[in-house]
Amino acid sequence: MTLPLDSAQLEPIWDMLLPQLPEQRWFADKQRQPTGLRPRTIFWLRRELPAVLLALVDVDFADGGSASYQLPLGVRSGPPPVSATPQFLFAELPPADGGEAMVLLDALADSELAGVLLTALVSVAAVPGDPAGQLACRVLREGFQIEESATSARTLSLEQSNSLVVYEERLLLKVFRRLWGGVNPELQLLEALDRSGFSGIARPWLALQATIAGETHSLGMLQTYLRNGTDGFTLALTSLRDLQADLLLDADGEVPSKELCDDAVRSQGGSFTAAAREMGTLTAQMHLALASSEVEHSLRARPLDQSDLRQAQARIEHDLTALLGDPDPRLEPLRVNRARLRNMLRRVGQDKPEGLAIRVHGDLHLGQLLRTDVGWHVLDFEGRPAISVAERSAHGSPLQDVAGMLRSFDYAAAVALRQQAHPDEATARTLAPYGRSWAAIMRAEFWDAYLNEPGVPALIGPSQSFQKDLLTVLEIGQALYEVAYELRSRPEWLTIPLEGIARLVHGAAL
């Protein structure tokens, strides 16, 4: 049955959906109070029941600002599936033509609707928007085909800013929820890496995009699904638990020597050192691919210049100033180190730049690396979704990604310790030095493997002092980002980045 609905008749549903937005895991503005929801344009992919539409909406907030989001919605008759509420958007609709009642729900909450969505996307060349715009599905690799029988779907229930749907355990649809003008950085980088021959990614097949008033908006993409994978952070925690298991019986509060800790890590049966080296090599190969001549002109590498260093300095200075302006007493360790931090930032801004500025991953850490049966892969090239596309698309030193990885080893060690004991317990006093040794050794192995990949010296410059200064400051910037996140979301973990900053300020880093 073809639905008689049009955009005007959908008007009542926006008020129903508005209060549900903060409950959605992908809603990136949970700290703000939504006051209104306005549809910008609607793309009907299928009007026959079960129907599917993509609604691009603007959400207004009490602070006077607004943000754009994408809502993939489905309409079907009868009651909603159990999985549709309360985790997914849902609204009741009046019966069509005197028939049974209908429901509108998140199209990704229902496997049938998610299958309809994929079939519609790959079968249409262009869809006009109501009232404006055009939706198109762009093929990134020739020869892509999908059988209608291959649209059995399941939604991945992950805490993140986008939505992921797996089809037949071989294809992954990533739906960008928070929308920004321009091509999504993840799509740009995946295309560039695929074109350059870098194999450590999930191969991209299709790009979904809308054009409204001459501006492109990336809505999603279809990739190869990486099956049987485990992320690097999970593997790191497993390694640390194995290390701790041999130490717990004797963890009586006595602080072991560094030599004893290093020996224990090196002799650990499930050593993580090989994985750390593989990650370092993979990161270097990714950077070299992004610096190659195979990428499109706008992504091409260029010499790192003074403005790049000053922009990095200004960005970190801004984050530091914002945190120092917060009167929360738990931030006192940051205030104690403010003079040293600002001196380090000032010095980097005055350094002579070396190496290249390239497009970087932008949010690289252990959780963004996936180990599968065929090796390591890099995930989620979108960068930090809370900042604009322009900021995420800026060129910078490859050391920005290296800094994120180095911080991640420290974070894994701190998290593993908290899983075993409260920081004030005697057990923690004994185990903490082992965790710090684990992190230091893994950091060194990663860095050594990265440096030894042919071509890397030209990427980051030959001067070890420049590398160390910039890398330390970029790590501080990453740790400040962690402070802001933990202060807002997990204050009990706030000491992890604060202690990391103290070590970086006092020179306990590469």
N, C-alpha and C positions, 0 to 999 in steps of 0.2 A: 504494500500500500504506500502510495506517495503522500508525504505529509503536506497538509495545507499551511504549515507554519511559515512565517517569514520573520524578518528581524524585529518588526514592530510587535508581533504577537509573542516574541520571546522576552519582551521588556520586563514582565513581572519576575522573571527568574533571577535577574541580577540582584535584586534585594534579598532573595532567598539564599543566594550563594555567598554574598558579602560576609556574613558572620562566620562562615565556614572556612574562609581563607586562612586565618591564623593557625588553624588546626592541620593544615596540609604540610607535609614534611618538606615540600619544595618551595614553600613560601619564604622568600628571603627577607621579608620586612617584618618579622615577628615582634621586633622591638617598637614598632609604630602602630598607631591605632587607625585602622581603615575606616573611612566614613562614607565612601561611595564607590561604585563600580560602574564604569561607563564603557560600553562596547565601541571599539574603533571601527572594526570591520569583521564580517563573518564570512567564512568560506564553507559552503556546503559541499562536502565530498560525496555524500549519498543522501538522497531525500526519501528513499524507500525504507520502510522499517526492516531491520534496525538501522536507523539513520545515524550519520556521523557528520559533525561540523567542527571546524577550528575557529574559535572566537579569540580575537586579539583584543584585549581590554586594557583600560587604564584604571588603576586603583588610586583613589584619592585618600589622603591621610590627614589626621587632625593637625599635624604640624604645617599644613599648607602645601606640602609636596605631593608628588604622584609618581607612580611607577607602572611600566607596561608589563603585562603577563600574557602568556598563551594558555588557553583552556581548551584541550581536546575533549569534546563533549559528544555523548551518544544519546539517542532517544529510542526507547523501546517500549512495547506494551507490557502490561502486567507489573508485578512487584519487582523491586530491584533485587539483584543477587545479594546474598549475605555479605559478600566482600565489599559491597559498595558503601556501606555506612559503618562507623562514622569517619573512616579514614579517607574516604573520597568524597568529592563534591556530589551533591544530590539535590534534586528538586522534583516535585510532583507537577505534572502538566494535566490540563483538562482533557477529557476524551476527544479523540479526533472523529468527526462525522458520526457522533453518537455511539462510537465503539467503546472498547474498554479503556480504562485509564492508562495513561502513559507516564513514564518517568524519564527524567533527564539526569544523566550521571557522567562522571568522568569516564571517557571512553577507554582509558587504560585500566579501569577497575574491573572490566569484564572481558574475558578471553575472546568471546565472539566479536564484540565491538572492536577490540584491538586488532583482530584479524581482518575485519571489514576496513579498518583504517589503513592497514598496510596495502591491502588489495586496491583500495581507491587511490592511494598515493602513487603506486607504480603503474596504474592504468590510465592516468590522465596526463595530458600535456600541460594544461593550464586551467585554472579555475578562477572565474571572476569573483571579486569580493562584493559584499553587500554592506555598505553602500559604495565602497571604492577599493581599488587595489587588485592585484593578481597574485595567485598562488601558483608556483611551478615546482616541479621535481626535476632536478638536474642530475643527469647520469655522470658519475665521476670515472667510471671504468666501463669500457665497451664490453658488450657480451653479457651484461648482467640480466638474469631472468629469474623469476620466481613463480612457482606453480601455486595455483589457488589452494591446493591441498596442503601447502607448506606454511600456512598462516596460523597454526595453532600457537597460542601465545600465553606467556606468563609474565607478570610484572615483577621486577626485582624490588623488594622492599628494603631499600637502602636509605639512610639519612643523607640526603644531598639535595642540591638546588635544581636538579633536573629529574626527569623520569625516564626509566629504562624498561624496555619490553624485549623479551627474548622470544624469537620465533623458531620453533623446531630445533632448539639448542644449536643453531648455526648462524642466525642473524640477530643483530642487536639494533633496535631502534632507540635512538637517544633524542628525547624531546626537550628542547630548551624552554624552560618555563619563564624565567625572567628575561625580558627582551630588551635589546639595545639596538639602536640604529647601526647599520653596517654589517659586514660579514663577520660571523662569529670567529674569534681567533683559533678555536680548536679546529674548525673546518679548514681554515687557511693552512694551518701547520700540518694537519694530516694529509692534505692534498700535496703540499710541498715535500713532505717526507716520503710519501708514496712515489712521487715523481722522481725523487732522487735515488730510489732503490733501497731506502732504509727499511729493514724487515721487522724491526722491533715495535710494531704498532698493529692495532686491529685494522685491517684493510678497509678503507672507506669505499662505499659503492654508490650511494645516492645522497644528494643534498636537497633538503626541503627549504624553500625560501619564499618570502612574500615581498612584493614591491608595492609600496604605498607612497603616493605623491613623489615618485621618483627615487625613494630611498629603499634600500634593500634591508630586509630583516631575516636573519637566519632562524628557522623554526626547528630544525632537527636534521638528523642524518642517519643513514643505515650503514652499518658496519658488519664485518665478520665478528661473530661471537667467540670469544676466547674461552673454551671449555676447560674444565678441570684445573682452574688456576687458583693460586694462593698468593695473596699480596705480600709484599716484602715486610710490612710491619708485623703481620701475623707470624711470619717465619722468624723474624728477629725476636719476638716475644717467646717463641718456642725455644730458640737457642738460649735465651737468658733463663728460661725456666729449667732447662736441662743443666745449665751451669749452677743455678741456685739449689737444685735438688741434691747435689753432692755436698752442699755447704750448710744446709739448714740445721743438721743435727749438732754442728759445732758452733752455730751462730749465737754466741753468748754475750755479745756486746763488745768483745775485744776487737780493736781495729787492726786489720792485717796490713802488712807492708805492701808497697806498690809492686815489688818484685814477686812476692807470693801471689798477688792478684794476677799479674801478667802471666805468670807460669800456669796458673789455673785456667785462664782463658785460652792460652796457646795449646794446652794439652786436652782441652775439652773434646770429648768424642764427637759431638755434633757441632763442630766449629763452624762459625758463620763467615770465616775469613774468605773462603772461596766465593761465597755469594756476594760479599762486599766488593771483591775485585771484579766480579762479573758486572755488578751494577756500575762500577766506575767506568769500565770499558764501554758498556751500553750508553751511558750518559755522554761520554766523549764522542762516540760514533753518531749519536743523535745531533750533537752540536756541529760536528763536521758536516753532516748532511744538510743542516740548516744554513751552513756557511757556503755550501757548494753553489756552483753556477747553474745548477738544475732548477733552483727555485725561481718563482716568478720575480719580476724586477722589483716590485715593492717590498719583497722580503730579503733582497740581496744584502749580504754583509757589507759593512763599511768600517773604516778605522774608528776605533773608540776615540772620542774626543773629550775635551774638557767639559763641554755641556752635559755629556752623559754622566760624568762623575758628579757634577753639581746637581743634576736632577735627582740622582740617587741620594745624594747628601740631603737635598731639600725634602725628599719624600720621607726619609728616616727621621730627620729633624722635626718634621710635622707630627709624625706619630709619637715621638718622644715628648714634644711639647704638650700634646693632648693628654698623655698619661700623667705628666708632671702636674698638669692643671687639675687632676682629679684628687680630691682631699682624702680618698680612702687610705687609712693608715697602713693597709697591707702593701701599699706601694712605696713605703719608706725606703726599702733597699734600693729602689730606682733613684729616689731623690738623693741618697747618699752618694751615688755614683754619677750624678748628673754632670759635674765638671769634667770628669775623665771622658764620659761619653761624648760630650760636645767637642772636646779637644780632638778625639779620634775622628769625629765627623769632619771637623775643620781641616785636619791634615789630609784626609782623602780627597777633599774638594780641591786641594792645592797640588795634589800629585800630578806628575806627568803621565798622561794616559798611555797605555800600551795595549796591543792586541786589537781585536775586532769587536764591533757591536753587531749583534745578530738578533733575530727573533728567538726568544727563549721560551721554555715551557711555562715558567711563571709561577708554578705552585708545586714544584717537584719535592717529593718526600718518599719515604719507604712505602707508604700506602698507595702511591701512584705507580708502583712497579709491580707487575704481575708475573709470577713464575708459572708457566704451563709445561706440558709434556715436551714442547719443542723449544723451550728457552724463555728468556725474559722479554717482557713487553712494557712499553710506557703507555700510561692511561691519562685521560682527562687533560687535554691541552687547552682547556678553556681559560686557565689562569684563575685568579680570585674573582668569582662572579660578582662580588659586591662593588667592584670598581668598573669604570667605564671601558668600553671597547677600545677607545683611543689610548688609554693608559696601558691596557693589556697588550696592545699591538705595538707598543714602542720598542725600539731596539735597545739592547743593553749588553753588558758583559755576560758571557757564558757563566761566569763565576756566581751569578745570581742563583742559578739552578744548583750549582755545587754547594752553595751555602745552605740551601734548603735541605739537601741530602745530609750534610754534616750535622745540622741541628737535629735531624730526624733520628740519627743514631743515639744522640744524647737523650732524646725524648723517649725512645724505646727503653733504654736502661732505667730511666726514672719511673716509667709506667710499670715495668716489670717489678721493680722494687715495691711499689705501692700495692701491687697485687699480692705480695707476700707478707708485708708487714706495714704497720703504721710508721711514719717517719720518726716518731718519738720512741719507738720500741728498741730494745737492745738488739733484737734480730736485725733491724734496719741498719744499725751502726756497723755491724759486721758485714752485711751484704752490700751496702752502698759502695764501698771501694772496689769491690769486684765488678759491679755494674759500670762504674766509671772507667775501669780498665778495659772492660769489654767495648765500651763506646769509643775510647781512645784508639784501641787497636783497629776497630772496624773503620773508623774515620781515616786512619793512616793507610789502611789497605785500599779503601775506596779512592783516596786522593792519589796514591801511588799508581794505581791502575789507570786512573784518568790521565795523569801526567804522561804516562808512558805510551799512550796511544799515538801513533804517528800523525803529525799535523796539529796536535794540541798546542805546542809552544807558540805557533803563529796565532792561535785563537786568543790566548790569554796573556801573551807577552812573555819575554824571557826573564824579567827581573823578579827574583823571589821575594824581595822586599815589597814590591808593588803588589804582587799576588797576595801576600800575607796581609798587608794593610787593607786592601779592598775586600778580601774574603772575610776578614774579621768584622769589618763594618757591615757587610751584607748579612752576615750571621746575626749581628746585633739587630739589624732591621727585621729579620725573620723572628727573632726572639721577642721583639716589641709587639709584633703582630700577634704572637702567641699570648703575650701578657694581656692584650686587649680582649682576645677571644676567651681566655680562661676567666678573666675578671667578670665577663658578661655571662658565661655559660657554665663553667666548672671552677668556681673559686677555690675549691679544695685542692686543685692542681696548680694554683697560681705560683707556688714556690718553684715549680719545675723551670719555667722560662726565666724567672728572676734569678735563680741560682746559675742558670746558663749565662746570663748577661754578666753576672759578677765574675765568672771564670774567664769570659772573653775580655772583660775590662782589665783583668789582672794577668793576662797573657797565657792562660792555660788553654791554648788552642794551637792549631797548625801554624 
